[in-house]
Amino acid sequence: MEKTKCLIIGSGPAGFTAAIYAARADLSPIMYEGLQPGGQLTTTTEVDNFPGYPDGIDGPTMMEDLKKQASRFGTDVRWGMITEVDTTNRPFRVKADDGKEIEAETIIIATGATAKYLGLESEERFKGGGVSACATCDGFFYKGKDVAVIGGGDTAAEEATYLANMCNKVYLVHRRDELRASKAMQKRVFNTPNIEVLWNHEVKEIVGVEEGFNKALNGVILVNNKTNEENKIDVEGYFVALGHTPNTELFNDKLNMDETGYLITGPDSTATSIPGVFAAGDVQDKIFRQAITAAGTGCMAALESERFLGEQI
């Protein structure tokens, strides 16, 4: 059985930043990248708001840069998934899908969260070509253009009003005849002149131009679920605002979570309910969900892991 001072489960900005700090602290971390190596940013074509890239960078390249930096300091980066975790005793015992068993003195969880989409084939096809699940991340690219936001809760209302500050027009597409968002958020939507709410509409298909790897959506076909009438709205951006699902199934009944499955960490800390287990990034952050905030908590988790190990001596 392998032994490590620090096991990092998941990659992305949180996991790789944790790996960089842990490796530089001589913790010789082992990282399992997970089902989506690099995390959600690998589905983003352009990242413009991460410090240090004045000309912007595409998501996959940025994740490769972070991976190289983590490896440079000695992180053992492995492709694969952790399938079992036993947190009842330290060192913690885990199993990976490659059959290896590892004893870890500390664990940093950076498994992230998965954006909820409608599940349309065309939606998947135009990811990175106009389809996004983060207005804060990608809204800048649609300055002065028409866009659609899908959803009816607080997230959808917040993203619609955010986009309205920079876009020409925002269509808020909702399948019901009233929003689920709070009254305060609804008021903001209704008082924003360039937001048009399309009630009782569902997305049938996303359309656009596809030339090899270059894809650019130019419209969304909607269906009125009251009349069954179809109509197309001409938009260049499509923002899904249906929420996220934290990737925490592995830790059910092992760590404290909130009602939606996000791991609960201590105030000003990444410590979970089990001493020696830390959580960083979107797996514990349902408010900001940015690459830079994920990286920040990755740094915190590594520093706290180092401090925790020092206290055990």
Summary of the structure (lengths in Angstrom):
residues: 313
radius of gyration: 21.1
end to end distance: 22.6
largest distance: 70.1
contacts: 1114
relative contact order: 0.19
helix: 29%
strand: 30%
